């Protein structure tokens, strides 16, 4: 029974539209279909539609006519089109060799279009139609002529212009113009956003399947509507997933020279929104602009839609309609002309048509905006998965401390602390580190790159928990403290400061939370913090002062200016412990010394602050109360600058000597 119905459908698919196909194919039931005609009539249409989701409409192009094997029924193994009516076509041997992966046809299925649409049904686009006949119609209709004279016609065309100007209509008519009774063109139409998928590699796979199916069913035309959603302009801030999709599309288009009669057409509302690489020779060779219809174009559109009226309109009516639709697109002109015909035949009342036109004018722009938003949302679907993965991440060590003492002095003590990073389990970053820092002291970590200086600072910020040993603050283990409370008392400034595209003032007060006990957001507090960071001078020299925009990631400021703004942002919180990880590396010695005098070595200040510095420039830490020399994860030496210089065989003295030699050589 199933084979008879598939055969009936195949015999009529080349001459009937989708509605007639639905009537030909009956539903599949467990019993005799003729015994229950009411049920058959009710389910016929829905069952046919289910099958059409798995069957390509022009089956003759897949070798079904020439194949001696009949289509067989089985459930798809990959789940695509599963259930009653899912069919896997037994292609001929040539098609099977070209598609070794046996990809589901539902991923790349040609569509059936209205075969009555031709170029004669399109008005106002005569120059574009004439060019398309030369570029696409003639090569597809007479391929042997172009092959004889070794002429390679263009394989890519790009349509651009406002929405509703006929880009999709021209693409559909182009397929019919290239088709003939014994030679039909397979038409693949895809929305740019529909090709995107949140799963890594799935979008690229769908594109490859699409081009493979177009090759198997050649001659064929692939039409990408809203291609800017699929291949937008690539930039450094774009996610890698989307860049991979664009690269895959470019590679597939570059391979069209050896694919035979396959033409790719793209359509977009904004030409500047697509990647420039698509517009290079060999891809989209020609670009056609679809402008708003002129007066003569509107007259031509009206004549086309009124040519089948029983009572022909006079020329004055067409001229008046063309003038009054000066700001309307072709779709609006069609709506008005067809509405006038309905009113004239007393099928629609005049007030009803007027109400419909008002609704269309009101909702048209809104629906257009929604379509643009939908494209943008689908474009970001791949990147959003990474965002949700990040939000769903859970910390390995949950902050379960509750200690919030009234007094926080800033005493720091490491007792046999060791650290192994989770990403490098075979490498020991710190091993048996033991030292003690009194409240209010300024101390420094020095040593070669990769010795473990930043690791000590990361442990104090609780970016990681030690693999062994304990870290005490004011005599209590660090994990006993409430997480938010601890970060109010400890501030950190890194070597690469992070600034937002806001004003300098907003970047400084960003460190203060809404419920911070030191919530002082007035201008005096901002200026005081900037003065301590030696930033007030250059800020006041700017045209807009503290209202100057920093730019994305502080791009409008120099490296030293960004570091001083970051230090001011840390100071305004009034932290008890201040951590500086190469925070003054971009400053000149003069400004660096001024910051040191204001922050570290001014013992007359009212607030007591413990400062830890990680630095390569040893001249910045000579006046520290204590210096810790770390080498290959071990604490080798500790003491003041004078004490460490007395050790002639020490690593610290060797580092100082080498830096002085480098300075002298420069």
Secondary structure, 3 states (H helix, E strand, C coil): CHHHHHHHHHHHHCCCCHHHHHHHCCCCCCCCHHHCHHHHHHHHHHHHHHHHCCCCCCHHHHCCCCCCCCCEECCCCCCCCCCCCCEECCCCHHHHHHCCCCCCHHHCCCCCCCCCCCHHHCCCCHHHHHHHHHHHHHHHHCHHHHHHCCCCCCCEEEEEECCCCCHHHHHHHHHHHHCECCECCEEEEEECHHHCCCCCCHHHHHHHHHHHHHHHCCCEEEEEECHHHCCECCCCCCCHHHHHHHHHHHHHHHHHHHCCCEEEEEEECCHHHECHHHHCCCCCCEEEEECCCCHHHHHHHHHHHHCCCCCCCCHHHHHHHHHHCCCCCHHHHHHHHHHHHHHHCCCCCHHHHHHHHHHHHHHHHHHHHHHHHHHHHHHCHHHHHHHHHHHCCCCCCCCCCCECCCCCCCCEEEEEEEECCHHHCCCCCEEEEEEEECCCCEEEEECCCCCCHHHHHHHHCCCCCCCEEEEEECCEEHHHECHHHHHHHEEEECCCCCCCCCEHHHHHHCCCCCCCCCCCCCHHHHHHHHHHCCCHHHHHHCCCHHHCECCHHHCCCCHHHHHHHHHHHHHCCCCCEEEEECCCCCCCHHHHHHHHHHHCCCCCCCCCCEEEEECCCHHHCCCCCEEEEEECCEEEEEECHHHHHCCCCCHHHHHHHHHHHHHHHC
